[in-house]
């Protein structure tokens, strides 16, 4: 049974990210608190302001929802239910589960989201269908543990940061309507959005899971070195010479050296990753007090 919104003691705060319309005035007229951000610095920056205000408020749960009318506020209790019954600390709406009702989304966005969800799922060792949805609910515990760095967006980074700390995450099917006449301020172009999202994921991988990247690069380098060496060895056994494959021998030696370099960098970054997690744990304990 899903609780109704009226069952909760709640407040609504609108974060006005340097809008040039009447967003702030309309929100105030409807008894909402308004936090004005006078210079737009990106959705990730806004999210840090939201979490900071939430922790100061003393509230138990945080619900974030985009202001473009894509999501249905009547479904907020669906996201809160797994938090209140203790099944999760972080709940996100999913536009791509079987029970979801999503209309008007472009094929490019579908493909981009699917690729991102699969990669992040592979990093965390869990199966997620939607890692960029802006309709989410979090417990106080999840926000206390959360640390994000990106200004551009925060959606993938929240998944990665909480997932690496083994915070329980649940996806809920939701209703989403894309209004074709509206242009996104975040996704000015698909290529730009993909490039910036990949940059965020790459930065996270280097900070929190460096051996996933550098270990893979090291393995590929060693495979190339072994394959080259085997070929050159048998060619030499058959002909008594490495000509005309001297270049392949050079490639093999270089690839072996590169493999050692990748592993060395990965190990060093793995040490800094543990330091980073330790610092975040200390910050968590400080926030909690």
C-alpha positions as CSV (number, residue, x, y, z in Angstrom):
1,X,0.0,0.0,0.0
2,X,1.4,3.4,-1.0
3,X,1.0,6.3,1.4
4,X,-0.6,9.5,0.2
5,X,1.3,12.8,0.1
6,X,-1.0,14.1,2.9
7,X,0.4,11.5,5.2
8,X,3.7,13.4,5.3
9,X,4.7,16.7,6.9
10,X,6.5,18.4,4.1
11,X,7.8,21.7,2.7
12,X,8.5,22.7,-0.9
13,X,11.5,24.7,-1.9
14,X,12.0,25.9,-5.5
15,X,15.7,26.5,-6.5
16,X,15.5,29.3,-9.0
17,X,18.7,28.8,-11.1
18,X,19.0,32.3,-12.5
19,X,15.8,32.1,-14.4
20,X,14.6,35.1,-16.5
21,X,10.9,34.4,-16.3
22,X,8.5,34.6,-13.3
23,X,9.5,31.3,-11.7
24,X,10.4,32.8,-8.4
25,X,7.3,35.0,-8.1
26,X,4.9,32.2,-9.1
27,X,6.5,29.9,-6.5
28,X,6.3,32.5,-3.8
29,X,2.6,33.2,-4.7
30,X,1.9,29.5,-4.2
31,X,3.5,29.4,-0.7
32,X,6.7,27.8,-1.7
33,X,10.1,28.8,-0.3
34,X,12.5,30.1,-3.0
35,X,16.3,29.8,-3.1
36,X,17.6,32.2,-5.8
37,X,20.9,31.4,-7.6
38,X,21.9,34.6,-9.3
39,X,24.4,33.1,-11.7
40,X,23.8,29.7,-13.4
41,X,26.7,27.4,-12.7
42,X,25.1,24.1,-13.8
43,X,22.7,21.5,-12.5
44,X,25.4,19.8,-10.4
45,X,26.1,23.1,-8.5
46,X,22.3,23.5,-7.9
47,X,22.1,20.0,-6.5
48,X,24.9,20.7,-4.0
49,X,22.8,23.7,-2.8
50,X,19.8,21.5,-2.5
51,X,21.5,18.9,-0.4
52,X,23.1,21.5,1.8
53,X,19.7,23.1,2.5
54,X,18.1,19.7,3.1
55,X,20.7,18.7,5.7
56,X,20.2,22.1,7.5
57,X,16.4,21.6,7.5
58,X,16.5,18.5,9.7
59,X,14.1,16.7,7.3
60,X,14.1,12.9,7.0
61,X,13.7,12.6,3.2
62,X,14.6,14.6,0.1
63,X,12.6,14.5,-3.1
64,X,14.0,16.2,-6.2
65,X,11.8,16.8,-9.3
66,X,12.5,18.8,-12.5
67,X,10.5,21.9,-13.0
68,X,9.6,21.3,-16.6
69,X,6.4,19.3,-16.0
70,X,7.8,16.1,-17.4
71,X,7.1,14.1,-14.2
72,X,3.9,13.6,-12.3
73,X,4.2,15.0,-8.7
74,X,1.3,12.7,-7.7
75,X,3.8,9.8,-8.0
76,X,6.0,11.2,-5.2
77,X,4.5,8.7,-2.7
78,X,5.7,5.9,-5.0
79,X,9.2,7.0,-4.6
80,X,8.9,7.6,-0.8
81,X,7.4,4.2,-0.1
82,X,10.7,2.2,-0.3
83,X,12.3,4.8,2.0
84,X,9.7,4.7,4.7
85,X,9.4,0.9,4.8
86,X,13.2,0.5,5.0
87,X,13.8,-1.2,1.6
88,X,16.2,1.5,0.3
89,X,18.0,4.7,1.1
90,X,17.9,6.1,-2.5
91,X,15.0,5.7,-4.9
92,X,15.0,6.9,-8.5
93,X,12.2,7.0,-11.0
94,X,12.9,5.0,-14.1
95,X,11.6,5.9,-17.6
96,X,12.6,2.5,-19.0
97,X,11.3,-0.3,-16.8
98,X,8.5,-2.4,-18.4
99,X,5.9,-0.8,-16.2
100,X,7.0,2.8,-17.0
101,X,4.9,5.1,-19.1
102,X,7.2,7.3,-21.2
103,X,6.1,9.3,-24.2
104,X,7.7,11.7,-26.6
105,X,11.3,10.7,-25.8
106,X,13.7,10.7,-28.8
107,X,15.5,7.6,-30.0
108,X,18.9,9.2,-29.4
109,X,18.1,9.9,-25.7
110,X,16.9,6.3,-25.3
111,X,20.1,4.9,-26.8
112,X,22.3,7.3,-24.8
113,X,20.6,6.5,-21.5
114,X,20.8,2.7,-22.2
115,X,24.6,2.9,-22.9
116,X,25.2,5.0,-19.8
117,X,23.0,2.7,-17.6
118,X,24.8,-0.4,-18.8
119,X,28.3,1.0,-18.1
120,X,27.4,2.3,-14.7
121,X,25.6,-1.0,-13.9
122,X,28.8,-2.9,-14.9
123,X,30.9,-0.7,-12.5
124,X,28.5,-1.2,-9.6
125,X,27.8,-4.8,-10.3
126,X,24.0,-4.2,-10.2
127,X,21.4,-3.8,-12.9
128,X,19.9,-0.4,-13.5
129,X,17.7,0.9,-16.3
130,X,17.9,4.6,-15.9
131,X,20.8,6.6,-14.3
132,X,19.9,10.1,-15.5
133,X,16.3,10.6,-14.3
134,X,15.8,13.8,-12.3
135,X,12.8,12.5,-10.2
136,X,14.4,11.0,-7.1
137,X,14.0,10.5,-3.4
138,X,16.8,10.1,-0.8
139,X,17.0,9.3,2.9
140,X,19.0,11.5,5.2
141,X,21.6,8.7,5.5
142,X,22.1,8.7,1.7
143,X,22.6,12.5,1.5
144,X,25.0,12.4,4.5
145,X,27.2,9.9,2.7
146,X,27.0,11.6,-0.7
147,X,29.9,13.6,-2.2
148,X,29.7,15.0,-5.7
149,X,32.1,17.1,-7.7
150,X,30.6,17.9,-11.1
151,X,28.9,21.3,-11.9
152,X,27.4,20.3,-15.2
153,X,25.1,17.5,-14.0
154,X,24.8,15.2,-11.0
155,X,22.6,12.3,-12.0
156,X,25.2,9.7,-13.0
157,X,27.6,10.8,-10.2
158,X,25.0,10.3,-7.5
159,X,24.5,6.7,-8.7
160,X,28.2,6.0,-8.8
161,X,29.0,7.6,-5.5
162,X,26.2,6.0,-3.5
163,X,26.6,2.6,-5.3
164,X,30.4,2.4,-4.6
165,X,29.5,2.9,-0.9
166,X,26.9,0.0,-1.0
167,X,23.9,2.3,-0.3
168,X,20.7,0.5,-1.2
169,X,19.2,1.8,-4.5
170,X,15.7,1.0,-5.8
171,X,14.2,2.0,-9.2
172,X,10.5,2.7,-9.5
173,X,8.6,2.9,-12.8
174,X,7.2,6.4,-13.4
175,X,5.2,8.4,-15.9
176,X,7.2,10.8,-18.1
177,X,6.0,13.1,-20.9
178,X,8.5,14.9,-23.1
179,X,7.2,18.2,-24.5
180,X,8.7,18.5,-28.0
181,X,8.2,22.3,-28.1
182,X,10.6,22.7,-25.1
183,X,14.4,22.8,-25.5
184,X,16.6,21.5,-22.7
185,X,19.0,23.9,-21.1
186,X,21.2,20.9,-20.0
187,X,21.2,19.0,-23.4
188,X,22.1,21.8,-25.8
189,X,23.4,19.2,-28.2
190,X,23.5,15.4,-27.9
191,X,27.2,15.2,-28.7
192,X,28.0,17.9,-26.1
193,X,25.9,16.1,-23.4
194,X,27.5,12.7,-24.2
195,X,31.0,14.2,-24.0
196,X,30.4,15.9,-20.7
197,X,28.7,12.9,-19.2
198,X,31.6,10.7,-20.3
199,X,34.0,13.1,-18.7
200,X,32.1,12.9,-15.4
201,X,32.0,9.0,-15.5
202,X,35.7,8.9,-16.5
203,X,36.6,11.3,-13.6
204,X,34.7,9.1,-11.2
205,X,36.4,5.9,-12.5
206,X,39.8,7.4,-12.0
207,X,39.0,8.6,-8.5
208,X,37.0,5.6,-7.1
209,X,37.7,2.6,-9.4
210,X,41.1,3.3,-11.2
211,X,42.0,-0.4,-11.7
212,X,38.9,-0.9,-13.7
213,X,40.3,1.5,-16.3
214,X,44.0,1.1,-16.0
215,X,43.8,-2.6,-15.2
216,X,41.8,-3.1,-18.4
217,X,44.3,-1.0,-20.4
218,X,47.2,-3.0,-18.8
219,X,45.5,-6.3,-19.8
220,X,45.0,-5.2,-23.3
221,X,48.6,-4.1,-23.6
222,X,49.9,-7.4,-22.2
223,X,47.7,-9.4,-24.6
224,X,49.1,-7.4,-27.5
225,X,52.7,-8.0,-26.2
226,X,52.1,-11.7,-25.8
227,X,50.5,-12.1,-29.2
228,X,53.3,-10.2,-30.9
229,X,56.0,-12.1,-29.0
230,X,54.5,-15.5,-29.9
231,X,54.2,-14.6,-33.6
232,X,57.7,-13.3,-33.8
233,X,59.1,-16.3,-31.9
234,X,57.5,-18.9,-34.2
235,X,58.5,-16.8,-37.3
236,X,62.1,-16.8,-36.0
237,X,62.0,-20.5,-35.4
238,X,60.8,-21.2,-38.9
239,X,63.0,-18.8,-40.8
240,X,65.9,-18.0,-38.5
241,X,65.2,-14.3,-38.7
242,X,62.6,-11.7,-37.5
243,X,62.6,-9.9,-40.9
244,X,60.2,-8.4,-42.1
245,X,58.5,-8.4,-38.7
246,X,61.1,-6.4,-36.7
247,X,58.4,-3.7,-36.2
248,X,56.1,-6.3,-34.6
249,X,58.9,-7.2,-32.1
250,X,59.2,-3.5,-31.2
251,X,55.4,-3.3,-30.8
252,X,55.5,-6.2,-28.5
253,X,58.2,-4.7,-26.3
254,X,56.5,-1.3,-26.2
255,X,53.1,-2.9,-25.4
256,X,54.7,-4.8,-22.5
257,X,56.2,-1.6,-21.2
258,X,52.9,0.2,-21.6
259,X,51.1,-2.6,-19.7
260,X,53.5,-2.3,-16.7
261,X,53.0,1.5,-16.8
262,X,49.2,1.2,-16.8
263,X,49.3,-1.2,-13.9
264,X,51.7,1.0,-11.9
265,X,49.5,4.1,-12.4
266,X,46.4,2.0,-11.5
267,X,47.9,0.8,-8.3
268,X,49.0,4.3,-7.3
269,X,45.6,5.7,-8.0
270,X,44.0,2.8,-6.1
271,X,45.9,4.0,-3.0
272,X,44.7,7.6,-3.5
273,X,41.1,6.2,-4.0
274,X,41.3,4.6,-0.5
275,X,42.5,7.9,0.9
276,X,39.6,9.7,-0.8
277,X,37.0,7.2,0.7
278,X,38.6,7.6,4.1
279,X,38.3,11.4,3.9
280,X,34.6,11.0,2.8
281,X,34.0,8.7,5.8
282,X,35.4,11.3,8.1
283,X,33.2,14.0,6.5
284,X,30.2,11.7,6.9
285,X,30.9,11.3,10.6
286,X,31.3,15.1,10.9
287,X,28.1,15.8,9.1
288,X,26.2,13.2,11.2
289,X,27.3,14.9,14.4
